[in-house]
Structures are given as structure tokens and as C-alpha cells.
Amino acid sequence: MNRTTLSLIAGTAALAAVTGFAALNQPAAAGPDTARAAAELPVERTSLVCPAPSSSDLAETAYTAFTPVTKGTQDNGSAELLPAGQESTDTGDESGEGDKGETDEKGEKDGKGDKKKAAEKPLLTQKAPGTPAVGETNGGDEPALLGTAEGQFAPGWTVQATSEVAAGSGRGLLGVTCTPADTEFWFPGVSTAADRTDYVHLTNPDDSAAVADIELYGKDGALQTTVGEGITVPPNSSEPVLLSTLTDEKQDDVTVHVNIRSGRVGAAVQALDDKLGGDWLAASAEPAGSLVIPGIPKDATAVRLIAHTPGDTDADLKVQLASPTGLITPAGHETLHIKGGMTTAVDLGDVTRGEAGSLILTPVDRSVPVVAAVRVLRGKGDDQESAFIPAAAPVGTRASAVDNSAKGSTLSLTAPRGTAKVKVTASAGSGGGKAASQTYTIKKGTTQDVELPVPEGLKGTYALTVEPLTDTPVYAARTLKATREGVPGFTVQTLPDDRGTVAVPEADEDVAVLQK
């Protein structure tokens, strides 16, 4: 037997020994207990878009930003609002250092990342979590804003624009919560009538163009439109689209569907009435069989419900009002029938009758996806003002509402499915003060306008943060009121989950997958 044959035998024996060891010591196969539950960690970056605040030269707009204090974040980051089309002034890393570069005689940076065009100063810069930051603009030529929060400022970052317009079409108090960009929106409650001037604002925060389609649905179905398809929104810019220019049909109650073909945008509708003031209409919660419209002011003089079913199937909804004492069926409006693909509206009058209330819409029999909103009037005669409340998503883990003052703010909480406990925290004021908290119990099927905790030594405005302490779904809305020259201005914002955390699965190495 030669040396080559011996080497082959030895090599074969060694390979067999290794193979046998691997077979005897093979790791256990992955089972149901191998993967761990996902951990909820704070988000590290939040981007929001704010539409151009007003076209009125008389508009006075306040911007307020707030981040609740969140455990598990690092002690760095930034948050600022910039006019659309401008570059951020933050050239450093999260620690604020970054490449400072060299500066020539004209004050222009050179070196890597050189940008000869200086970025505009942010309208608003956040200083610390737990304290609101404020900024303001005046007039009707102000642009849309793009906001970015990173690091400790990202989880739950909330921004609102609140405008006071003293006179003219849409006069009153107008408020809008700045939102993340998305690809689809539903707005029941708009109008193409002669006394309404409704714009849908499309704001593109990205560096590439977005393309949007706008569809209108009235009482008989889809309205014939002329230029509603293929609307291009340039990068880092905003496009206000006057809805009455998209169709020749004049209808009081219309649903707008914004669908983004490419890219993504932020969208909101500014609804201005010649006689009844105006407000912003935020997008309805996603189409669903059951909907909640929270926080109808107790002194509402007229409530109009507008609903639309996106598909071809008719929907029949049970209409109930969650009052402070329980669920009530409005007389004469026990149910609402909505034909497939059409928009239906019904006047509920002063349905709240001086008490806090939220509308609960549930299927009569089968569940059909629906979107809905209400238009609310306060005041009488020539002193009426209007606001809109869309169907809302539940608070979830946490939500915040900003720009509250010592007077004129109302927080409404409703728990349609079961009794809930809710913690409400009033932050420190934008100009000083100490945070305060209170816990409330909301009984099943009721709505409560809670007595708000007010920060001790409050200066400026403050934020309200709502945190359910039980698993029962809670819905919330905040109303701001400001009367000027006898006109009862008001605006209502719903409080969906702030998406301050994200689920991150935990994983371990599993070498067994290499042997399959």
C-alpha cells in the first residue's frame, strides 16, 4: 500500500469522525420558543409636514412643537421646522459636532459637503423634551413647513399650526396637526358649493417628485373631474388644489380621495366658508366597519354627519351618541344608509344638548368599510363658526395635543367598548412652569370632558399627553376656543397614537439553519 492510499484512508476516517461529531452534537431545531417577543423601542427619527397656514393677509399663525419625555432615548438629537424647499441648518451629527469646515471671507463654507446657498433659519427649534417650543408667522404668503426630529426629540414629536383670521372668508380659529407623509387619504365633508372655498394641500417632503390623483364623490357617486389625475407635486414643496376647479358640479357634501401614484405626501383640506368661518379638515381614519368621532363640543348648535363607503357595497350604520351617562340614540337618526360609492349627509342638530358627546357608528348587520366626519357649528346668526372632526383612530399607547392655554382648552375622552383608566399630563409651559398629571376613569360607552391639570406657575402654552393605563380602546379630541369681536372661534383636533415606539424583534444566532 503506497503513501497516497494511506493518506486517502486517513483523510476519509478524519472526515467521518468530524461528520459523526456534528451529527451527535447538532443544535436543536428552531422551535416556537426560539424567537423572543419584539421589544418596543423609541423611534429615532420622525418627519412631519405642515401645510401653508393661510391665504389671508390678516392671518396670525402660531406653531407649537412638543416631544414628551420618553424612557430609553439618548441625550442627543435635534428637532426643527423649515420652510419647504429649504435645507436644514443642522450640519452636524446627533451630538451637534459634525464637520465645521473652513469659512472664507464671505462666510461661505468650503470643503466636503460645501453648500454655497445658506440654509434659512428654522422657524422653530426644539430645546428639550417635555417643554413646548413656539414660533409664529403673520400674513398669507407663508410657505408650507417640513419638520424633522431625531434622537431624543423623535418619539411622539407633535406639531400644530393654529391661525386666527379676524375677517373675511374662513374667519375664525383654524388648527391643523402636522402629519407624516403617506400614500392615501380620505376627506369626507368637503364642498364644491359656491359659498365654500376648499383647498386640498399636498406637501411633498422628499427629494423626488410625487404624483397624485384626486377623486371626488358626491350624493350620486363619482363626480366628473377634469384635471384631478396625475397632479405633480415637485420635490420639497406644497401644492394647494382648489377643489371647485376640478369639477363643474356644485355639491354641499363631497368626499375627497387622494391617492398617490408615486412618492408620498402630507395632505389636509382647508375648508373656508363665506359666512360660517372655516377650519382644517384632517383625513378620516382608514375605512372601517365601525368608527368613532370623538369630542363634539357640548355647546354645538348644529352637527352634520357626512359618510362615504369606498366600495360598491351599501352600508347600514347604527348611530349612537356616547354622552357622559352612556350611549344614546338620536331621535329620528337611529340608522344611516350609505349607498356604495356615494356620499351621504344628515343633519343631527344640537345632538349633544349641552353635554360632552362622541358619535359611535357601528354596523347594523354586516360590516362594510366606511369613512366619516362631522361639521360642527357654534354660535348663532352672524356669529357662527365652524370646525370639522374626522373619524379617529384610538389613542393607542400615547398621544399629545399642543398649544393649550390656561383657559379655552377642552380635552374629551371616550371609551366605547369598556371602562378605561387614562393618565393625562400637562407639560411645563413654553415660557415656564411645572408639569402636572391626573388620572381619570372613563366608564364604558361614555364621553367625559375632563377637568385638565394645569401646570404650576404656567407661562405660555402647554402640551397635553394622554396615556391609557388599561387595554380598553380610548379615543380623544382636544378643542381650542378663542372669541374675538363676539365670534366664537374654535378648532378641534383628534389624538391618534403618536407612533413614538416601534417593535424590534429580538433574535439569537441559530447555526442549525446552516445545516439545512
C-alpha positions as a Python dict, from the first residue, in 0.01 Angstrom:
ca = {
    (1, 'M'): (0, 0, 0),
    (2, 'N'): (158, 325, -109),
    (3, 'R'): (170, 658, 80),
    (4, 'T'): (-107, 814, -134),
    (5, 'T'): (-350, 533, -45),
    (6, 'L'): (-272, 569, 326),
    (7, 'S'): (-332, 943, 308),
    (8, 'L'): (-669, 890, 145),
    (9, 'I'): (-772, 636, 412),
    (10, 'A'): (-663, 870, 691),
    (11, 'G'): (-844, 1163, 535),
    (12, 'T'): (-1164, 960, 493),
    (13, 'A'): (-1150, 846, 857),
    (14, 'A'): (-1098, 1202, 980),
    (15, 'L'): (-1390, 1328, 772),
    (16, 'A'): (-1613, 1052, 907),
    (17, 'A'): (-1513, 1142, 1263),
    (18, 'V'): (-1599, 1510, 1207),
    (19, 'T'): (-1929, 1421, 1041),
    (20, 'G'): (-2020, 1187, 1325),
    (21, 'F'): (-1940, 1455, 1585),
    (22, 'A'): (-2160, 1706, 1402),
    (23, 'A'): (-2448, 1462, 1382),
    (24, 'L'): (-2427, 1375, 1751),
    (25, 'N'): (-2392, 1742, 1857),
    (26, 'Q'): (-2631, 1908, 1610),
    (27, 'P'): (-2807, 2214, 1768),
    (28, 'A'): (-3176, 2171, 1833),
    (29, 'A'): (-3403, 2285, 1554),
    (30, 'A'): (-3567, 2623, 1589),
    (31, 'G'): (-3897, 2589, 1771),
    (32, 'P'): (-4180, 2813, 1879),
    (33, 'D'): (-3984, 2928, 2187),
    (34, 'T'): (-3670, 3021, 1994),
    (35, 'A'): (-3782, 3370, 1883),
    (36, 'R'): (-3830, 3624, 2157),
    (37, 'A'): (-4112, 3877, 2173),
    (38, 'A'): (-4046, 4201, 1991),
    (39, 'A'): (-3920, 4485, 2206),
    (40, 'E'): (-4089, 4826, 2193),
    (41, 'L'): (-3812, 5079, 2139),
    (42, 'P'): (-3830, 5457, 2086),
    (43, 'V'): (-3818, 5570, 1724),
    (44, 'E'): (-3502, 5754, 1625),
    (45, 'R'): (-3640, 5984, 1358),
    (46, 'T'): (-3978, 6149, 1292),
    (47, 'S'): (-4069, 6359, 988),
    (48, 'L'): (-4380, 6579, 968),
    (49, 'V'): (-4528, 6815, 710),
    (50, 'C'): (-4733, 7128, 782),
    (51, 'P'): (-4942, 7285, 503),
    (52, 'A'): (-4921, 7655, 421),
    (53, 'P'): (-5121, 7809, 709),
    (54, 'S'): (-5350, 8063, 538),
    (55, 'S'): (-5409, 8273, 229),
    (56, 'S'): (-5545, 8565, 435),
    (57, 'D'): (-5330, 8874, 491),
    (58, 'L'): (-5499, 8901, 832),
    (59, 'A'): (-5384, 8558, 950),
    (60, 'E'): (-5176, 8528, 1267),
    (61, 'T'): (-5032, 8178, 1296),
    (62, 'A'): (-4867, 8016, 1598),
    (63, 'Y'): (-4661, 7697, 1557),
    (64, 'T'): (-4606, 7476, 1860),
    (65, 'A'): (-4386, 7165, 1881),
    (66, 'F'): (-4355, 6920, 2165),
    (67, 'T'): (-4188, 6589, 2248),
    (68, 'P'): (-4297, 6400, 2563),
    (69, 'V'): (-4016, 6268, 2779),
    (70, 'T'): (-3955, 5907, 2672),
    (71, 'K'): (-3751, 5644, 2854),
    (72, 'G'): (-3475, 5469, 2663),
    (73, 'T'): (-3365, 5760, 2444),
    (74, 'Q'): (-3013, 5902, 2425),
    (75, 'D'): (-2932, 6254, 2540),
    (76, 'N'): (-2883, 6397, 2192),
    (77, 'G'): (-3072, 6485, 1878),
    (78, 'S'): (-3250, 6783, 1723),
    (79, 'A'): (-3592, 6897, 1606),
    (80, 'E'): (-3676, 7189, 1378),
    (81, 'L'): (-3926, 7325, 1128),
    (82, 'L'): (-3804, 7463, 796),
    (83, 'P'): (-3989, 7625, 505),
    (84, 'A'): (-4047, 7376, 224),
    (85, 'G'): (-3759, 7389, -21),
    (86, 'Q'): (-3501, 7496, 237),
    (87, 'E'): (-3206, 7298, 365),
    (88, 'S'): (-3156, 7218, 730),
    (89, 'T'): (-2915, 7435, 924),
    (90, 'D'): (-2810, 7132, 1127),
    (91, 'T'): (-2482, 7028, 959),
    (92, 'G'): (-2354, 6827, 1250),
    (93, 'D'): (-2416, 6478, 1376),
    (94, 'E'): (-2659, 6394, 1654),
    (95, 'S'): (-2414, 6524, 1914),
    (96, 'G'): (-2416, 6864, 1746),
    (97, 'E'): (-2047, 6848, 1646),
    (98, 'G'): (-2010, 6738, 1285),
    (99, 'D'): (-1778, 6886, 1022),
    (100, 'K'): (-1748, 7259, 1079),
    (101, 'G'): (-1534, 7307, 771),
    (102, 'E'): (-1349, 7628, 682),
    (103, 'T'): (-1502, 7970, 623),
    (104, 'D'): (-1384, 8221, 362),
    (105, 'E'): (-1410, 8600, 374),
    (106, 'K'): (-1772, 8591, 252),
    (107, 'G'): (-1876, 8347, 522),
    (108, 'E'): (-1924, 8057, 277),
    (109, 'K'): (-1821, 7708, 379),
    (110, 'D'): (-1587, 7507, 168),
    (111, 'G'): (-1458, 7154, 190),
    (112, 'K'): (-1662, 6837, 173),
    (113, 'G'): (-2036, 6888, 178),
    (114, 'D'): (-1990, 7255, 79),
    (115, 'K'): (-2322, 7432, 12),
    (116, 'K'): (-2285, 7786, -118),
    (117, 'K'): (-2654, 7857, -66),
    (118, 'A'): (-2702, 7920, 303),
    (119, 'A'): (-2998, 7744, 462),
    (120, 'E'): (-3274, 7961, 601),
    (121, 'K'): (-3308, 7986, 975),
    (122, 'P'): (-3564, 7736, 1113),
    (123, 'L'): (-3898, 7880, 1215),
    (124, 'L'): (-3886, 7668, 1528),
    (125, 'T'): (-3617, 7468, 1706),
    (126, 'Q'): (-3685, 7234, 1997),
    (127, 'K'): (-3470, 7290, 2306),
    (128, 'A'): (-3558, 6996, 2531),
    (129, 'P'): (-3818, 6716, 2556),
    (130, 'G'): (-4102, 6790, 2795),
    (131, 'T'): (-4123, 7161, 2713),
    (132, 'P'): (-4310, 7307, 2411),
    (133, 'A'): (-4126, 7522, 2157),
    (134, 'V'): (-4313, 7801, 1979),
    (135, 'G'): (-4280, 8013, 1667),
    (136, 'E'): (-4512, 8245, 1476),
    (137, 'T'): (-4580, 8395, 1135),
    (138, 'N'): (-4818, 8660, 1001),
    (139, 'G'): (-4991, 8713, 669),
    (140, 'G'): (-5100, 8496, 380),
    (141, 'D'): (-4771, 8432, 198),
    (142, 'E'): (-4616, 8189, 444),
    (143, 'P'): (-4499, 7858, 293),
    (144, 'A'): (-4558, 7501, 399),
    (145, 'L'): (-4313, 7365, 655),
    (146, 'L'): (-4114, 7044, 673),
    (147, 'G'): (-4014, 6916, 1015),
    (148, 'T'): (-3761, 6659, 1128),
    (149, 'A'): (-3692, 6533, 1480),
    (150, 'E'): (-3407, 6297, 1565),
    (151, 'G'): (-3273, 6124, 1872),
    (152, 'Q'): (-3443, 6214, 2198),
    (153, 'F'): (-3683, 6450, 2019),
    (154, 'A'): (-3822, 6191, 1777),
    (155, 'P'): (-4057, 5972, 1991),
    (156, 'G'): (-4401, 6132, 1993),
    (157, 'W'): (-4292, 6460, 1830),
    (158, 'T'): (-4613, 6663, 1778),
    (159, 'V'): (-4651, 6991, 1589),
    (160, 'Q'): (-4957, 7210, 1535),
    (161, 'A'): (-5030, 7529, 1342),
    (162, 'T'): (-5308, 7748, 1485),
    (163, 'S'): (-5424, 8050, 1285),
    (164, 'E'): (-5650, 8336, 1387),
    (165, 'V'): (-5819, 8514, 1096),
    (166, 'A'): (-6007, 8827, 1204),
    (167, 'A'): (-6232, 8873, 900),
    (168, 'G'): (-6316, 8752, 552),
    (169, 'S'): (-6395, 8409, 414),
    (170, 'G'): (-6294, 8143, 665),
    (171, 'R'): (-6255, 8390, 951),
    (172, 'G'): (-6214, 8242, 1297),
    (173, 'L'): (-5975, 7992, 1455),
    (174, 'L'): (-5813, 7731, 1229),
    (175, 'G'): (-5598, 7450, 1364),
    (176, 'V'): (-5412, 7164, 1196),
    (177, 'T'): (-5184, 6895, 1335),
    (178, 'C'): (-4881, 6838, 1115),
    (179, 'T'): (-4871, 6479, 988),
    (180, 'P'): (-4632, 6221, 845),
    (181, 'A'): (-4635, 6179, 469),
    (182, 'D'): (-4846, 5890, 336),
    (183, 'T'): (-4988, 5749, 13),
    (184, 'E'): (-5369, 5758, 60),
    (185, 'F'): (-5619, 5992, 229),
    (186, 'W'): (-5999, 6020, 263),
    (187, 'F'): (-6170, 6352, 341),
    (188, 'P'): (-6550, 6329, 386),
    (189, 'G'): (-6704, 6672, 449),
    (190, 'V'): (-6560, 6895, 175),
    (191, 'S'): (-6774, 7105, -57),
    (192, 'T'): (-6770, 7247, -410),
    (193, 'A'): (-7065, 7481, -343),
    (194, 'A'): (-7047, 7850, -429),
    (195, 'D'): (-7017, 7967, -67),
    (196, 'R'): (-6725, 7734, 9),
    (197, 'T'): (-6362, 7765, -92),
    (198, 'D'): (-6198, 7430, -18),
    (199, 'Y'): (-5835, 7353, -96),
    (200, 'V'): (-5657, 7021, -58),
    (201, 'H'): (-5294, 7091, 31),
    (202, 'L'): (-5043, 6834, -93),
    (203, 'T'): (-4695, 6868, 61),
    (204, 'N'): (-4404, 6661, -66),
    (205, 'P'): (-4115, 6627, 184),
    (206, 'D'): (-3892, 6416, -42),
    (207, 'D'): (-3621, 6496, -297),
    (208, 'S'): (-3814, 6345, -588),
    (209, 'A'): (-4149, 6449, -735),
    (210, 'A'): (-4473, 6287, -622),
    (211, 'V'): (-4774, 6221, -846),
    (212, 'A'): (-5126, 6231, -702),
    (213, 'D'): (-5478, 6153, -822),
    (214, 'I'): (-5774, 6335, -665),
    (215, 'E'): (-6121, 6179, -688),
    (216, 'L'): (-6446, 6342, -575),
    (217, 'Y'): (-6757, 6154, -462),
    (218, 'G'): (-7096, 6316, -413),
    (219, 'K'): (-7452, 6207, -340),
    (220, 'D'): (-7479, 6012, -668),
    (221, 'G'): (-7129, 5869, -680),
    (222, 'A'): (-6809, 5982, -850),
    (223, 'L'): (-6811, 6339, -981),
    (224, 'Q'): (-6675, 6401, -1328),
    (225, 'T'): (-6341, 6577, -1292),
    (226, 'T'): (-6118, 6748, -1546),
    (227, 'V'): (-5765, 6778, -1409),
    (228, 'G'): (-5774, 6558, -1099),
    (229, 'E'): (-5540, 6289, -1233),
    (230, 'G'): (-5163, 6298, -1247),
    (231, 'I'): (-5108, 6609, -1035),
    (232, 'T'): (-4734, 6655, -990),
    (233, 'V'): (-4604, 6783, -657),
    (234, 'P'): (-4241, 6895, -701),
    (235, 'P'): (-3975, 6787, -450),
    (236, 'N'): (-3975, 6966, -113),
    (237, 'S'): (-4275, 7178, -199),
    (238, 'S'): (-4651, 7212, -149),
    (239, 'E'): (-4941, 7237, -397),
    (240, 'P'): (-5281, 7374, -289),
    (241, 'V'): (-5554, 7244, -522),
    (242, 'L'): (-5885, 7434, -531),
    (243, 'L'): (-6144, 7156, -541),
    (244, 'S'): (-6409, 7360, -723),
    (245, 'T'): (-6174, 7382, -1023),
    (246, 'L'): (-6173, 7003, -1061),
    (247, 'T'): (-6544, 6971, -1143),
    (248, 'D'): (-6838, 7175, -1271),
    (249, 'E'): (-7075, 7009, -1023),
    (250, 'K'): (-7169, 7215, -716),
    (251, 'Q'): (-7247, 6998, -415),
    (252, 'D'): (-7251, 7070, -42),
    (253, 'D'): (-7131, 6731, 80),
    (254, 'V'): (-6843, 6568, -104),
    (255, 'T'): (-6578, 6311, -16),
    (256, 'V'): (-6224, 6359, -150),
    (257, 'H'): (-5998, 6061, -213),
    (258, 'V'): (-5628, 6142, -257),
    (259, 'N'): (-5426, 5853, -397),
    (260, 'I'): (-5050, 5885, -452),
    (261, 'R'): (-4924, 5708, -764),
    (262, 'S'): (-4556, 5767, -689),
    (263, 'G'): (-4378, 5912, -389),
    (264, 'R'): (-4565, 6025, -80),
    (265, 'V'): (-4718, 6348, 50),
    (266, 'G'): (-4882, 6502, 352),
    (267, 'A'): (-5243, 6606, 285),
    (268, 'A'): (-5502, 6823, 460),
    (269, 'V'): (-5810, 7017, 345),
    (270, 'Q'): (-5863, 7384, 428),
    (271, 'A'): (-6239, 7449, 420),
    (272, 'L'): (-6339, 7818, 411),
    (273, 'D'): (-6700, 7938, 426),
    (274, 'D'): (-6813, 8289, 332),
    (275, 'K'): (-7047, 8315, 633),
    (276, 'L'): (-6966, 8030, 872),
    (277, 'G'): (-6592, 8069, 915),
    (278, 'G'): (-6364, 7779, 844),
    (279, 'D'): (-6114, 7525, 967),
    (280, 'W'): (-5882, 7248, 860),
    (281, 'L'): (-6026, 6904, 787),
    (282, 'A'): (-5783, 6623, 869),
    (283, 'A'): (-5807, 6286, 695),
    (284, 'S'): (-6055, 6032, 831),
    (285, 'A'): (-5929, 5716, 993),
    (286, 'E'): (-5883, 5429, 748),
    (287, 'P'): (-6208, 5282, 608),
    (288, 'A'): (-6361, 5050, 870),
    (289, 'G'): (-6692, 4893, 963),
    (290, 'S'): (-6708, 5076, 1297),
    (291, 'L'): (-6599, 5436, 1353),
    (292, 'V'): (-6567, 5681, 1642),
    (293, 'I'): (-6590, 6059, 1601),
    (294, 'P'): (-6476, 6195, 1940),
    (295, 'G'): (-6504, 6530, 2112),
    (296, 'I'): (-6810, 6710, 1973),
    (297, 'P'): (-6828, 7034, 2177),
    (298, 'K'): (-7113, 7036, 2428),
    (299, 'D'): (-7227, 7381, 2311),
    (300, 'A'): (-7252, 7277, 1944),
    (301, 'T'): (-7560, 7435, 1785),
    (302, 'A'): (-7555, 7214, 1475),
    (303, 'V'): (-7382, 6887, 1384),
    (304, 'R'): (-7380, 6747, 1030),
    (305, 'L'): (-7259, 6389, 973),
    (306, 'I'): (-7100, 6306, 638),
    (307, 'A'): (-7014, 5945, 550),
    (308, 'H'): (-6890, 5760, 243),
    (309, 'T'): (-6834, 5395, 158),
    (310, 'P'): (-6544, 5349, -86),
    (311, 'G'): (-6665, 5021, -234),
    (312, 'D'): (-6971, 4918, -433),
    (313, 'T'): (-7149, 4765, -132),
    (314, 'D'): (-7415, 4957, 59),
    (315, 'A'): (-7357, 5016, 430),
    (316, 'D'): (-7611, 5046, 711),
    (317, 'L'): (-7480, 5203, 1030),
    (318, 'K'): (-7627, 5233, 1377),
    (319, 'V'): (-7580, 5591, 1501),
    (320, 'Q'): (-7525, 5646, 1874),
    (321, 'L'): (-7402, 5931, 2089),
    (322, 'A'): (-7168, 5849, 2376),
    (323, 'S'): (-7276, 6100, 2641),
    (324, 'P'): (-7148, 6146, 3000),
    (325, 'T'): (-7411, 5897, 3118),
    (326, 'G'): (-7394, 5636, 2842),
    (327, 'L'): (-7498, 5560, 2485),
    (328, 'I'): (-7796, 5749, 2342),
    (329, 'T'): (-7969, 5701, 2008),
    (330, 'P'): (-8051, 6037, 1845),
    (331, 'A'): (-8426, 6060, 1786),
    (332, 'G'): (-8508, 6019, 1417),
    (333, 'H'): (-8149, 5921, 1329),
    (334, 'E'): (-8124, 5568, 1461),
    (335, 'T'): (-7953, 5439, 1147),
    (336, 'L'): (-7774, 5577, 843),
    (337, 'H'): (-7790, 5413, 499),
    (338, 'I'): (-7495, 5477, 264),
    (339, 'K'): (-7509, 5358, -95),
    (340, 'G'): (-7193, 5201, -233),
    (341, 'G'): (-6952, 5457, -376),
    (342, 'M'): (-7169, 5751, -268),
    (343, 'T'): (-7156, 6020, -1),
    (344, 'T'): (-7445, 6062, 243),
    (345, 'A'): (-7503, 6351, 486),
    (346, 'V'): (-7754, 6401, 766),
    (347, 'D'): (-7820, 6694, 1000),
    (348, 'L'): (-7820, 6587, 1365),
    (349, 'G'): (-7898, 6935, 1501),
    (350, 'D'): (-7784, 7015, 1856),
    (351, 'V'): (-7737, 6645, 1924),
    (352, 'T'): (-7513, 6695, 2229),
    (353, 'R'): (-7776, 6910, 2409),
    (354, 'G'): (-7525, 7084, 2633),
    (355, 'E'): (-7324, 6775, 2726),
    (356, 'A'): (-7000, 6624, 2605),
    (357, 'G'): (-7050, 6375, 2325),
    (358, 'S'): (-6890, 6148, 2067),
    (359, 'L'): (-7055, 5972, 1774),
    (360, 'I'): (-7028, 5593, 1763),
    (361, 'L'): (-7101, 5432, 1425),
    (362, 'T'): (-7140, 5053, 1413),
    (363, 'P'): (-7278, 4809, 1153),
    (364, 'V'): (-7647, 4722, 1168),
    (365, 'D'): (-7571, 4375, 1031),
    (366, 'R'): (-7272, 4311, 803),
    (367, 'S'): (-6956, 4520, 831),
    (368, 'V'): (-6876, 4745, 532),
    (369, 'P'): (-6572, 4981, 531),
    (370, 'V'): (-6677, 5346, 572),
    (371, 'V'): (-6510, 5686, 624),
    (372, 'A'): (-6684, 5970, 808),
    (373, 'A'): (-6655, 6317, 960),
    (374, 'V'): (-6879, 6580, 1116),
    (375, 'R'): (-6908, 6951, 1060),
    (376, 'V'): (-6981, 7136, 1385),
    (377, 'L'): (-7124, 7486, 1427),
    (378, 'R'): (-7108, 7703, 1739),
    (379, 'G'): (-7280, 8034, 1793),
    (380, 'K'): (-7593, 8175, 1632),
    (381, 'G'): (-7688, 8405, 1346),
    (382, 'D'): (-7400, 8604, 1203),
    (383, 'D'): (-7171, 8494, 1487),
    (384, 'Q'): (-7145, 8130, 1386),
    (385, 'E'): (-6817, 7949, 1338),
    (386, 'S'): (-6744, 7601, 1201),
    (387, 'A'): (-6499, 7321, 1263),
    (388, 'F'): (-6454, 6962, 1144),
    (389, 'I'): (-6392, 6637, 1332),
    (390, 'P'): (-6298, 6326, 1131),
    (391, 'A'): (-6342, 5969, 1245),
    (392, 'A'): (-6037, 5895, 1457),
    (393, 'A'): (-5802, 5612, 1541),
    (394, 'P'): (-5769, 5526, 1912),
    (395, 'V'): (-5505, 5690, 2129),
    (396, 'G'): (-5317, 5362, 2147),
    (397, 'T'): (-5007, 5386, 2366),
    (398, 'R'): (-4981, 5766, 2387),
    (399, 'A'): (-5083, 6087, 2211),
    (400, 'S'): (-5028, 6459, 2262),
    (401, 'A'): (-5209, 6783, 2181),
    (402, 'V'): (-5021, 7114, 2187),
    (403, 'D'): (-5091, 7489, 2205),
    (404, 'N'): (-5312, 7473, 2515),
    (405, 'S'): (-5362, 7775, 2736),
    (406, 'A'): (-5490, 7818, 3092),
    (407, 'K'): (-5835, 7896, 2950),
    (408, 'G'): (-6006, 7784, 2631),
    (409, 'S'): (-5882, 7423, 2610),
    (410, 'T'): (-6107, 7118, 2649),
    (411, 'L'): (-5999, 6753, 2643),
    (412, 'S'): (-6267, 6499, 2561),
    (413, 'L'): (-6218, 6125, 2628),
    (414, 'T'): (-6445, 5839, 2525),
    (415, 'A'): (-6430, 5463, 2584),
    (416, 'P'): (-6697, 5298, 2366),
    (417, 'R'): (-6614, 4932, 2445),
    (418, 'G'): (-6528, 4920, 2814),
    (419, 'T'): (-6426, 5116, 3121),
    (420, 'A'): (-6080, 5269, 3088),
    (421, 'K'): (-5828, 5446, 3308),
    (422, 'V'): (-5636, 5730, 3147),
    (423, 'K'): (-5340, 5936, 3265),
    (424, 'V'): (-5328, 6295, 3139),
    (425, 'T'): (-5012, 6502, 3181),
    (426, 'A'): (-4994, 6877, 3134),
    (427, 'S'): (-4637, 6967, 3038),
    (428, 'A'): (-4434, 7261, 3157),
    (429, 'G'): (-4527, 7581, 2977),
    (430, 'S'): (-4336, 7714, 2679),
    (431, 'G'): (-4228, 8006, 2897),
    (432, 'G'): (-4205, 7829, 3232),
    (433, 'G'): (-4399, 7620, 3480),
    (434, 'K'): (-4403, 7272, 3632),
    (435, 'A'): (-4573, 6968, 3477),
    (436, 'A'): (-4881, 6817, 3643),
    (437, 'S'): (-5068, 6487, 3597),
    (438, 'Q'): (-5411, 6347, 3673),
    (439, 'T'): (-5571, 6003, 3626),
    (440, 'Y'): (-5932, 5963, 3513),
    (441, 'T'): (-6176, 5673, 3487),
    (442, 'I'): (-6394, 5674, 3174),
    (443, 'K'): (-6692, 5439, 3201),
    (444, 'K'): (-6795, 5213, 2914),
    (445, 'G'): (-6995, 5391, 2645),
    (446, 'T'): (-6940, 5740, 2787),
    (447, 'T'): (-6765, 6062, 2692),
    (448, 'Q'): (-6612, 6293, 2952),
    (449, 'D'): (-6480, 6646, 2918),
    (450, 'V'): (-6217, 6611, 3190),
    (451, 'E'): (-6100, 6888, 3418),
    (452, 'L'): (-5747, 6948, 3297),
    (453, 'P'): (-5442, 6956, 3520),
    (454, 'V'): (-5277, 7297, 3477),
    (455, 'P'): (-4901, 7337, 3514),
    (456, 'E'): (-4799, 7517, 3832),
    (457, 'G'): (-4664, 7862, 3751),
    (458, 'L'): (-4771, 7831, 3388),
    (459, 'K'): (-4622, 8076, 3140),
    (460, 'G'): (-4702, 8046, 2770),
    (461, 'T'): (-4877, 7743, 2627),
    (462, 'Y'): (-4851, 7380, 2731),
    (463, 'A'): (-4897, 7030, 2587),
    (464, 'L'): (-5138, 6759, 2697),
    (465, 'T'): (-5021, 6398, 2680),
    (466, 'V'): (-5281, 6120, 2705),
    (467, 'E'): (-5174, 5768, 2813),
    (468, 'P'): (-5432, 5489, 2858),
    (469, 'L'): (-5350, 5269, 3157),
    (470, 'T'): (-5582, 4984, 3052),
    (471, 'D'): (-5620, 4781, 2732),
    (472, 'T'): (-5965, 4925, 2654),
    (473, 'P'): (-5955, 5146, 2341),
    (474, 'V'): (-5972, 5517, 2423),
    (475, 'Y'): (-6048, 5796, 2177),
    (476, 'A'): (-5963, 6160, 2241),
    (477, 'A'): (-6011, 6506, 2095),
    (478, 'R'): (-5896, 6849, 2207),
    (479, 'T'): (-6094, 7170, 2144),
    (480, 'L'): (-5939, 7518, 2143),
    (481, 'K'): (-6170, 7818, 2181),
    (482, 'A'): (-6097, 8187, 2130),
    (483, 'T'): (-6369, 8451, 2097),
    (484, 'R'): (-6276, 8766, 1905),
    (485, 'E'): (-6522, 9051, 1845),
    (486, 'G'): (-6808, 8830, 1960),
    (487, 'V'): (-6736, 8550, 1712),
    (488, 'P'): (-6687, 8211, 1892),
    (489, 'G'): (-6379, 8082, 1711),
    (490, 'F'): (-6285, 7719, 1776),
    (491, 'T'): (-6096, 7426, 1631),
    (492, 'V'): (-6087, 7053, 1718),
    (493, 'Q'): (-5802, 6803, 1679),
    (494, 'T'): (-5824, 6428, 1737),
    (495, 'L'): (-5542, 6245, 1919),
    (496, 'P'): (-5435, 5923, 1743),
    (497, 'D'): (-5135, 5723, 1863),
    (498, 'D'): (-4813, 5926, 1832),
    (499, 'R'): (-4619, 5625, 1699),
    (500, 'G'): (-4336, 5705, 1937),
    (501, 'T'): (-4221, 5345, 1962),
    (502, 'V'): (-4155, 5070, 1713),
    (503, 'A'): (-4150, 4692, 1759),
    (504, 'V'): (-3799, 4549, 1712),
    (505, 'P'): (-3779, 4166, 1719),
    (506, 'E'): (-3504, 4014, 1931),
    (507, 'A'): (-3303, 3741, 1760),
    (508, 'D'): (-3034, 3489, 1858),
    (509, 'E'): (-2785, 3305, 1643),
    (510, 'D'): (-2917, 2967, 1521),
    (511, 'V'): (-2643, 2770, 1341),
    (512, 'A'): (-2895, 2494, 1266),
    (513, 'V'): (-3010, 2688, 961),
    (514, 'L'): (-2664, 2637, 808),
    (515, 'Q'): (-2711, 2257, 808),
    (516, 'K'): (-3037, 2253, 610),
}
